[in-house]
Amino acid sequence: MLSLSASLAASLFGVAASSATSSGGPASAIVALKAAQAKGAEAKGVAAERQDPVTITALKQFESAVAKAKDVKSALQDPRVLAVLLPSLGLADQAAYPGLVQRALLADPEDTKGLLASLDSRFKAAAATLDLKNKGLDGLRDPALLKNLETGYVQYQYQQGLDDRNAGMSDALYFIRNAAAKTDVYGILGNAVMRRVVTGALGLPAQIAVQSVETQARAITSRMKVADLQDPKKVQALAQRYVMAQAGTASGTASGTGSTGSLLSLFG
């Protein structure tokens, strides 16, 4: 059986622990998650983020860098481009791997045996959205795409604000929106955010990523039914378990005490 190191698993699958800090405990995390899902909450938060000077500056630098780039490869090597591009595509956790990012975004998403077939499914979705293999730099300069990327970046910044207050919030919201699209356990394992939420909610350690895919699949299916992802109530419960676990970990780290296992035991 092939054994992967933790660092290699991270580069291939986007495995990353949340670095956010939580201002409250598990109970307040659930309250925050429900508040973020309230009608109009997201629109209000995103509108405020659009006016933030830091966000405005980042977008202006992104536009300037794309406009001045000599070719698509140099654009993908520019920190100002990656600072907006990766978050807007849902790949912010891949910023530490610029070489991999460049190769993946320039790869052919239709190649079933190529690089993208072995990576997190978010890379394939991003490569298909950009279509840089066929369009090159013109793809990044397309006005409609630029508008969508900027919208995605503002959305990301808004969600980062939620994470700053309560760890794991952006992951939980992503999971709630996308869970129903996953119909088998390998779809969960092939997406780093889905993987984080499900394994976190089930109390599985992040280090499980270095085990074989089959072992990981068995660990998940022995604790939940994948069909539960089609049930909004069960999806919500999993998201709540995840943010509670993240809050428990954050508070336990801060105080030197705490147990995710004991926290999750409240749910049976």
Secondary structure as GFF3:
##gff-version 3
##sequence-region A 1 268
A	DSSP	alpha_helix	6	13	.	.	.	ID=ss1
A	DSSP	alpha_helix	26	37	.	.	.	ID=ss2
A	DSSP	alpha_helix	41	50	.	.	.	ID=ss3
A	DSSP	alpha_helix	53	68	.	.	.	ID=ss4
A	DSSP	alpha_helix	72	76	.	.	.	ID=ss5
A	DSSP	alpha_helix	79	88	.	.	.	ID=ss6
A	DSSP	three_ten_helix	92	94	.	.	.	ID=ss7
A	DSSP	alpha_helix	98	105	.	.	.	ID=ss8
A	DSSP	three_ten_helix	115	118	.	.	.	ID=ss9
A	DSSP	alpha_helix	121	130	.	.	.	ID=ss10
A	DSSP	alpha_helix	132	135	.	.	.	ID=ss11
A	DSSP	alpha_helix	137	141	.	.	.	ID=ss12
A	DSSP	alpha_helix	143	165	.	.	.	ID=ss13
A	DSSP	alpha_helix	169	178	.	.	.	ID=ss14
A	DSSP	three_ten_helix	179	181	.	.	.	ID=ss15
A	DSSP	alpha_helix	185	189	.	.	.	ID=ss16
A	DSSP	alpha_helix	192	201	.	.	.	ID=ss17
A	DSSP	three_ten_helix	206	210	.	.	.	ID=ss18
A	DSSP	alpha_helix	213	221	.	.	.	ID=ss19
A	DSSP	three_ten_helix	226	230	.	.	.	ID=ss20
A	DSSP	alpha_helix	232	255	.	.	.	ID=ss21
A	DSSP	alpha_helix	260	264	.	.	.	ID=ss22
A	DSSP	three_ten_helix	265	267	.	.	.	ID=ss23
###
